Amino acid sequence: MIEWRSEARASGSRTPRCSSRFLVTLGIAAILLTGFSFAAGAGEAVRPRPGVARNAWDEDIAAKLALEREGAVRAGRDVVLWFPKDSLTDEQAAGIVARLDRGVHAAKLRIGKPGWSVEGDRRVHFYCPATHFISHAPGGNCAFIPLWRMREDESPWLHESLHLLLATRAGDWLALEDSVAMRRMPLWLMEGLADALAMQVCEEEGLAYFSPLLGDRPDQLDSLAADALRNAPSDSVLAMIGERGKLPQLFGPDRVRYAVPFYAGSASFTRYIARRRGYRPLLRAIADFDHENERLWRELGEPLDRVKSEWLASIGLGSQVSFGTALPPQRSMDDMHGDCDHFSWNMTREMDLWRGSVVTVRAGSTPERAPGVRLDERVSVTLAPLPQVRFVVPPGKAPGSAGTWSGLLVFTPPADGIYRVSAGHPVWIDAVVNGVGASSQRFEMQTGCRTIFKSIAFAFRAGEPVILQVSGSSLDTVALLVTRWSD
């Protein structure tokens, strides 16, 4: 659970971090000065070089150096275990290293990184102080796990290892300012994929899976996620699964109440994608730094919010309400590059209304200032510069540079049903109900149509105001139209 460490910096300036080269130098110097060797039974004639801890906090560095200076160490093929002297018997240490070796080696193969290494060291270093703290992997090749958890085999050691193995050279979210990561980091994918892969590897290798938040029964993950999300303290938990950004409540005093539904939901959603399409789309997405969600959409060939809606329905949360309307299958984006005659939906009504009168409105920069739009009324919307707009939820697609245009509108459905929101040129449209993003049911687009560029279908309930978030426009105006679904 790497992100929980952020609360140490929440109220002050960033804690200085030591570079990996500095840590390695300190570790080697400590060995040379003290001249100690492996603890009895450690199994190698030469003490291994220390691990490389990137993004480490002061307490991590202190614990790491103490174990390197005064502790015992046992090395395997793919792991190194650092622990307090005399805290484990030779048999216990050997058993732990064998377990870690098996899991880490299998994880490398599963994600396609058999030659993974950090500064030439292909082993994951586990530092196990005899204190109580939250297991975490700050970066480099080092994971910090409480000794008692490692000894009892009740630690998320494989989850934390996967954070290290999945790291990409393209960028490091933990090395950025918290304010940037809070807005941009896809925490749901980072944590969900680590958990889903840990469950997969444990099942394939006959290892015991354990998570302090999710328990030790991966076969019950979906039911746990459904129950936890149904009773979550805020709708914001579900809203952040599949979206960019970090859930702020995970770093506050009430974090445990938010962490269980968020981690369970993220792991369940990620595993749902893996079961349908395999891990390749997820692995490619997480490697595309700062474009993870967009890359996953391209890899899947369908909007992520549609996949999310299907996942929710599969675990019994059924957000994909069709109100009896039979919706066509979602087409691939490869079929969406024709002209106006190539829409698979019947767009006759929308085309007729588009040729009629138009109402001009100025989009709001806050929800309170969002103007209303009416059913079957084409509107020409004047947008605002992106930095001026305060979204209710982060847009489902990164809105691009500060030179793009955005804005908010409000629509109140007159009846339950499926509604289409159509746009005249490329923009991203999110629908938000009661502070939570509504998953789209379907979408259709024809890039060669100069009248209606795209249309998105949502399920809305009568009388519930819907905030329409428009973002990512290269123009300062956009034509929009809201209609009921028609066959």
C-alpha positions, 0 to 999 in steps of 0.5 A: 500500500505504497500511497499511505506514506504520503500523510507524512508530508501532508502538513509540511514541506517535502521530506528530503530524499537521499539519492540511490547512489548516496544510499549505496555509498552509505551502505558500502561504507558501513560494511567497510567500517564495521567489517561484519559478515553474514549472520550465521547460516546466511548462505553466502560468503560475501555479504550482498550490496545494499538495496537501492531505495528511491523516494525513501522517507527518513524513517525508511533510510534509518531502518535500512541503514540499521539493518545493513549495519547491525542486522542479518541478511539472507540472499536468494536468486531474486530476493534479499532478506534483511532482518534484525539479528537473532530474530529468525532461525536459520530454518525460518529465514531459509523458508521465507527466502524460498517463498519470496524467491518463488513469488518474485521470479514468477511475477517477473515472468508473468509481467514479461520482465525476466531481466528486471534489475535496478542499477545492475541488481536483479533482486528485490530487497526486503527490509524487515524492521521489528516495528509496526508500520504499513508495508510499502515499497517507495521505489528502486528495488526496496520494500519495507515489511514489518518483521512480524508480518513477514515471519507469520506470512501475513504481509502483502510482500508480493503486492509491494514487489509488483509495485517495484517490478511494474515501475517504468523508466518513463516516469515515477509518480512518487518522485513528483510533488503530491499536488501533481500526483493527487490530480493525475496519478491513476491510483486505482490502476497502480494498486488494483493491478498490483493486487490482481497480479499478486492474486494470480501469481499466488494461485499459479505458484501455490503461495498464500495470498494475504492483504491487510485490507482484502484478507486471504481469500481472492475467490471472495474479492468480488463479493467483498468489493460489492459489499464494501462499495455498497456501504462506502462512506462516500460515493467518491470512492466508486467515482475514483475507480477508473479515474485519474487522481488519488482519493484524498480521504485515503491520506486522512484520519478516516483512511481505513473506512475509505481504503477497504472499498477503494482497494477492493473495488480497484482490484476487482475492476482490474481483475475483471479486465484481465479475465476478459482481455488478459493482462497485456492491455493493463501492462501496456497501460501502466507502462505509458506514464501519465497516459495510463487511462487513455492507453487502456481505452485504446488497448481495450477498444472501448471507453473505460466507463463502459467497461466499468459499468459492465464490471459493476453489473457483474458484481451485482451493483448494476449501474448499467440501467437500460430502463427496458431499452435494448441497446446495440452492441458497442462498436469498435473505434475502428468503425468510427471514421466514416461520414454522417451516413455511417452512424450505426445508431438512427440519428435522424431525429438528431440531424433534423434538430441540428438543422433547426434553431440554436440557442447560445449559452455560456458554460459555467466555470463552477457547478453553481454557475452552470446554465441549464440546457433543455431536451431537443434544443441545440445549443452553441456553448461558449467555453472557458479556458481550462484553468478557470473551470472547477470540475465536479469529478476529474474528467475521464480523459485528460483535458490536455494542455492549458490552451484547451477549453472546458465548461459545465452545463446542467440538464434535468431529465423529464423521465427515466430513460436513455439519453444521448448527448451529441457534440459537433466536434471533438470534445470529452463529455462526462455526466455527473449525478449527485457528485458521482460520474455516471458511466456511459452506456454506449457511444458512437462517433464518425470523424468524417461527419461535419454535423454531429461528430459524436453521441454518447448514451447515458441512463438518467433518472427523472428529476435528478440534475445532471452536470455535463462536463465538457473538456478537451475542446480545441475551440472556444465554442461547441454545439451540443444537443440532448435527446431521448434514445430513439431506435 
